[in-house]
């Protein structure tokens, strides 16, 4: 989804984001953890990308144990727990946010997560984003 909004985790709430694609066109973070409490925000195998250089992926304090195997466009947690910074290479003109066959999001999910629904050859590892472990993910090079 492309919009200028973002998700906020507030007190006494939890947000689990698994195999999701969040694209924001604005200066705000994709996700804000306003509670500052570890365990309330969990993000795995996802793409969080902000089209603005000033925009960040995640705002507010959180535990790295809960943020793993993600493409975070601003480089937050780069190189830690499988998180990395890159351009996801979305298909131009595709409002459904499919990625190109040469996307760095392919085969970057948690190695112990299921990838059996991805078309062969699939790299034997889960792809990141909304199409990970679905038939709509690109065939791995």
Number of C-alpha atoms within 10 A of each C-alpha: 12 14 10 14 16 17 14 20 18 16 12 8 12 16 16 12 17 17 21 19 24 23 22 24 18 18 15 20 26 24 23 21 23 16 18 17 16 14 16 20 27 18 22 22 28 28 30 25 25 25 16 14 11 11 19 24 23 24 17 14 14 20 13 16 12 16 23 20 25 30 31 26 24 23 15 16 18 16 11 14 15 18 24 22 19 16 16 23 15 16 14 10 8 9 10 12 20 21 22 17 16 14 20 18 26 24 18 22 27 19 14 8 12 15 21 15 14 23 16 12 10 20 16 14 21 28 32 30 28 20 20 29 22 15 14 14 23 22 16 18 10
